[in-house]
Amino acid sequence: MIYRKTTKELLGESLHELAHKKPVDKITVREITDNCGMSAGTFYHHFHDKYELIAWIYNYQLEDIFLDFCEGNESWRQALFDMVTILDSDRSFYKNALTNTVGQNSFFQSAHERSVGLLTGMIINASGGNADEEMIFDAKFYLRGISFTIIDWFFNGSDCSTEKLADHLYRAMPEKLRPFLMYNGGEEK
């Protein structure tokens, strides 16, 4: 079967290609659309601005991983490994996005908020709506730790492999989250 790319995917590929040549904050919507043969109107039909597109690129990949975890198709440890692998395999793009977006346009902030939303939503759902304030705090704290650890790994040239980094992130899981994050993929509680 032939897979036809969506407009969002084409715009994402266009931005991605341009980001290998210049900082993302210097890329214009016009450059993005010209690069893939679309109009600015088409772009704005799908995205508010290029920063929303940057976040979409990451979230598009992240949500597939998270969905696989939530459906029981892979373990949390595997989900962490997959996430780190995606970031590592496209390190130059994500370093560009982290370095050249700030404030309300921060890639870090939007990616982190989406991750928190996905994880806290899953915990609330898995607990039957009985997730307490401490569980939600732990989830946010844990994801903040994951985010900053990955940034440190990106920018400080750590020789830590993706496998080892995923193991470190997995072992750092707060105790209250273990019943929700260790039930998939044959992991022991």
C-alpha positions in Angstrom: 0.0 0.0 0.0 1.3 3.5 -0.9 1.4 5.9 2.1 0.4 9.4 1.2 2.0 12.1 3.5 -0.3 14.6 5.2 0.0 18.3 4.8 1.4 18.5 8.3 4.0 15.9 7.6 5.1 17.7 4.4 5.4 21.0 6.3 7.3 19.3 9.0 9.7 17.8 6.6 10.2 21.2 5.0 11.0 22.9 8.3 13.2 20.0 9.3 15.2 20.3 6.0 15.6 24.0 6.4 16.7 23.7 10.1 19.8 21.8 8.9 20.9 25.0 7.2 20.0 27.7 9.6 18.6 28.4 13.1 14.9 27.7 13.4 14.2 31.2 14.7 15.6 32.6 11.5 13.4 30.4 9.2 10.2 32.1 7.9 6.8 30.6 7.2 7.3 31.6 3.6 10.6 29.7 3.4 8.8 26.6 4.8 6.0 26.8 2.4 8.1 27.6 -0.7 10.4 24.7 0.2 7.5 22.2 -0.1 5.4 24.0 -2.7 2.5 25.1 -0.5 0.9 28.4 0.3 1.1 30.4 3.5 -2.6 30.0 3.8 -2.2 26.2 3.8 0.4 26.6 6.6 -1.9 28.8 8.7 -4.8 26.4 8.2 -2.7 23.8 10.1 -0.4 25.8 12.4 -0.5 29.1 14.2 3.2 29.7 13.6 6.5 27.8 13.0 6.9 27.2 16.7 3.7 25.2 16.8 5.1 23.2 13.8 8.3 22.5 15.7 6.4 21.2 18.7 4.1 19.1 16.4 7.2 17.4 14.8 8.3 16.1 18.2 4.8 15.4 19.6 3.9 13.5 16.5 6.7 11.0 17.3 6.3 11.1 21.0 2.5 10.4 20.9 3.1 7.1 19.0 5.5 6.0 21.6 3.2 6.9 24.4 0.3 5.3 22.8 2.2 2.0 22.4 3.0 2.2 26.1 -0.6 3.0 27.1 -1.9 0.1 25.0 0.5 -2.3 26.6 2.5 -2.9 23.5 5.8 -1.8 25.1 7.2 -1.2 28.5 7.9 2.3 30.1 11.6 1.5 29.9 11.3 0.8 26.2 9.2 4.0 25.7 12.1 5.9 27.3 14.6 4.2 25.1 12.5 5.0 22.0 12.1 8.6 23.0 15.9 9.0 23.6 16.7 7.2 20.4 14.4 9.6 18.4 16.1 12.6 19.9 19.6 11.1 19.4 19.0 10.1 15.8 18.0 13.7 15.0 20.2 15.5 17.5 21.1 18.5 15.2 17.4 19.3 14.6 16.5 19.1 18.3 19.6 21.0 19.4 18.6 23.7 17.0 15.0 23.8 18.3 16.2 23.9 22.0 18.8 26.5 21.4 16.9 28.8 19.1 13.4 29.0 20.7 12.7 30.9 24.0 9.9 32.2 26.0 6.3 31.5 24.8 7.9 30.0 21.7 10.1 27.6 23.6 10.3 24.1 22.1 11.4 22.8 25.5 8.4 24.3 27.3 5.9 23.0 24.7 7.4 19.6 24.5 7.6 19.3 28.3 4.0 20.5 28.8 2.7 17.9 26.2 4.7 15.1 27.9 3.2 16.1 31.3 -0.3 16.2 29.9 0.1 12.7 28.4 1.6 11.1 31.5 -0.7 12.8 34.0 -3.7 11.9 31.8 -2.6 8.3 31.7 -2.1 8.2 35.5 -5.5 9.8 36.2 -7.2 7.3 33.8 -5.3 4.3 35.2 -6.1 5.2 38.8 -9.8 5.5 37.9 -9.7 9.2 38.5 -8.2 8.7 42.0 -4.7 10.2 41.3 -3.8 12.3 44.3 -1.9 15.6 44.3 1.3 13.8 45.2 1.1 11.4 42.2 0.6 14.4 39.9 3.4 16.3 41.5 5.7 13.2 41.2 4.8 12.8 37.5 5.6 16.5 36.7 8.8 16.3 38.8 9.9 13.1 37.1 9.3 14.4 33.6 11.1 17.7 34.5 14.1 15.6 35.6 13.9 13.5 32.4 13.8 16.7 30.3 16.7 18.4 32.0 18.8 15.2 32.0 18.3 14.8 28.2 19.2 18.5 27.6 22.4 18.0 29.7 23.1 14.8 27.7 22.6 16.8 24.4 24.8 19.8 25.2 27.5 18.5 27.5 28.7 15.8 25.2 28.0 12.9 27.5 29.3 9.6 26.2 26.4 7.8 27.8 24.7 5.6 25.3 21.0 5.8 24.6 20.5 2.4 26.2 22.3 3.5 29.4 20.5 6.9 29.5 17.1 5.1 29.2 18.1 2.8 32.1 19.1 5.8 34.3 15.8 7.6 33.5 13.8 4.4 34.2 15.5 3.8 37.6 14.9 7.4 38.6 11.1 6.8 38.6 9.4 8.0 41.8 7.9 5.2 44.0 4.3 6.4 43.7 4.5 6.2 39.9 5.7 2.6 39.8 2.3 0.9 39.8 1.3 2.9 36.7 4.6 2.8 34.8 5.8 -0.8 35.6 2.7 -2.8 34.5 3.5 -3.2 30.8 5.9 -5.3 28.9 6.5 -7.9 31.6 8.1 -5.5 34.0 7.9 -6.5 37.7 6.2 -4.2 40.2 
